[in-house]
Amino acid sequence: MPLVTIASRKVSKIDSEIDSEIDSASPSQDSDVNTPARRLTAAQRRDQLFNVALDLFARRGYRATTMDEIAEIAGVTKPLLYQHFDSKRALYLELVDSISHDLMNAVAETVESAGNSRELVEFGFAAYFRVLTSHEAGFRLLYGRDDADDRELGDALRRVEDAIADTIDPLIDAGLEPEHRKLLAFAVVGMAEGASRYWISQRSLRGSDRTDASGEDGGDEAARLAARISNLAWAGLRSVHAD
């Protein structure tokens, strides 16, 4: 599932012809000097900038990434970048919002086909870890922050956790009081987040090739992660009862 869902929905009212004219004056670094720069619509250009920023934030962190660098790698002028995004902070927060929505949608759509409580747990974790392994940059942006003291960015991550917990909450069907059910939903979120952080750190240690040391590709690894964590979660959830 692409990580530009929200970006596409929030395309600014920039005239695409003006966008193309500005783009043509700023050829990409890897373009042939004799080849005219590719002309993109405003929506296409916004998505491109969104993905370039995602890669840089994930690899270098929020503080080290600059709007100048994003514009340079995207092959556009800095004024054009600011026509699409008001600031680096606004761009970063929109990325967080997009990742959150993609993750919640993936989980919600997958669990619809579950036939019982055990499958709800299995399918939910399977969707989560598929997004993790196929869009690793998005999770690195969420969980690899280098700005722990930045309250606004920290609040953005907490909103992601809150939103995921809200998605999980109604799936916990054990005759519990709302507060009890919400507590368990956050516990499940913490379990998935902790596993994600560990997985990302191990990828960093051994390199981020799409195939890991055991020869697994992203899909196999997602299935393995989901099986391990869902087994642990189910062992606890199946014994849950009202106080």
Secondary structure, 3 states (H helix, E strand, C coil): CCCCHHHHHCCCCCCHHHHHHHHHCCCCCCCCCCCCCCCCCHHHHHHHHHHHHHHHHHHHCCCCCCHHHHHHHHCCCHHHHHHHCCCHHHHHHHHHHHHHHHHHHHHHHHHCCCCCHHHHHHHHHHHHHHHHHHCHHHHHHHHCCCCCCCHHHHHHHHHHHHHHHHHHHHHCCCCCCHHHHHHHHHHHHHHHHHHHHHHHHHHHHHCCCCCCCCCCCHHHHHHHHHHHHHHHHHHHHCCCCCC
